[in-house]
Amino acid sequence: MNDMSDSEAVLRDVLDRWKAAVDRHEPRQVAAQFTEDAIFQGLRPHSVGRPGVAAYYASQPLGLTAEYRILETRRPADDLVLGYLSVDFSFTDRPALAVNLGVLVRREEEDWRIS
């Protein structure tokens, strides 16, 4: 597998787990896709660590879903993948919100998580 497709596969694995937890409104499972020391910023001030991620997603409305598309990837080190994404967050009661996100995923032992 070349570096680009390997990087995309790593991102897809992590992001598919993130998306599934977002779509099911499972804030703790969303947070589990992040490292313990992750820097996170949604649409409000940033937080550090899983508790902030869980609190952010717990505050999101039921019915929120996410559809992502990977636009670019880079592999700055063997245990890091940087991704630039387009994400549409859909709601049950208002128009979708389109955002661009940067994510850095880091390998921790045998798994990858958003850092």
C-alpha positions in Angstrom: 0.0 0.0 0.0 1.4 3.4 -0.8 1.8 6.2 1.8 -1.3 8.1 0.5 -3.7 5.1 0.5 -2.2 3.9 3.8 -2.8 7.3 5.4 -6.4 7.5 4.1 -7.1 4.0 5.4 -5.8 5.0 8.9 -8.0 8.1 8.8 -11.1 6.2 7.6 -10.8 3.7 10.3 -10.7 6.4 13.1 -13.2 8.7 11.4 -15.7 5.9 10.7 -15.7 5.0 14.5 -16.1 8.8 15.3 -18.9 9.2 12.8 -20.8 6.1 14.1 -20.6 7.4 17.7 -21.7 10.9 16.6 -24.6 9.5 14.6 -25.8 7.3 17.6 -25.3 10.3 20.0 -22.8 8.4 22.2 -20.6 11.2 23.6 -18.4 8.8 25.6 -17.8 6.7 22.5 -17.0 9.8 20.5 -14.5 10.8 23.2 -13.0 7.3 23.1 -11.7 8.0 19.6 -9.5 10.8 21.0 -6.2 10.6 22.9 -6.3 11.3 26.6 -4.5 14.6 25.9 -6.3 15.6 22.7 -6.7 19.3 21.9 -10.3 19.7 20.7 -12.3 22.7 19.4 -15.8 22.4 18.2 -17.8 25.5 17.6 -16.9 27.0 21.0 -13.7 27.4 23.1 -11.2 24.5 23.0 -10.7 21.8 25.6 -8.0 19.3 26.4 -8.7 15.7 27.0 -11.6 13.3 26.6 -14.0 14.8 29.2 -14.2 18.0 27.1 -14.9 16.1 23.9 -17.6 14.1 25.7 -19.2 17.2 27.1 -19.2 18.9 23.7 -20.9 16.0 22.0 -23.3 15.5 24.9 -24.5 19.0 24.3 -25.3 18.4 20.6 -28.9 17.8 19.6 -30.3 14.3 19.1 -30.4 13.4 15.5 -27.1 15.1 14.6 -25.2 13.1 12.0 -21.9 13.6 10.3 -20.8 12.9 6.7 -17.1 13.4 6.0 -14.8 13.5 3.0 -11.0 13.3 3.2 -9.5 16.1 1.1 -5.8 15.8 1.8 -3.5 13.7 4.0 0.1 13.9 5.1 2.3 11.5 7.0 4.7 13.7 9.1 5.9 10.6 11.0 5.3 6.9 11.1 2.9 7.2 14.1 1.1 10.4 12.9 -1.4 11.1 10.1 -2.6 14.6 9.3 -5.9 14.9 7.5 -7.9 17.8 6.1 -11.6 17.1 5.9 -14.9 18.4 4.6 -17.7 17.5 7.1 -21.4 18.1 6.8 -23.2 18.0 10.1 -26.9 17.4 9.6 -29.7 18.2 12.0 -33.4 17.2 12.2 -34.6 20.8 12.5 -32.3 23.1 10.6 -30.0 23.2 7.5 -26.8 21.2 7.5 -23.6 22.9 8.7 -20.6 22.4 6.4 -17.2 22.8 8.0 -13.6 22.0 7.2 -11.6 20.2 9.8 -8.0 19.4 10.4 -7.3 16.3 12.4 -4.1 14.7 13.6 -4.4 11.0 14.4 -1.7 9.3 16.5 -0.9 5.6 16.9 -1.1 4.5 20.5 0.0 0.9 20.8 -2.1 -1.0 18.3 -4.8 1.7 17.7 -5.1 5.1 16.2 -6.8 8.0 17.9 -7.5 11.7 17.2 -5.0 13.9 18.9 
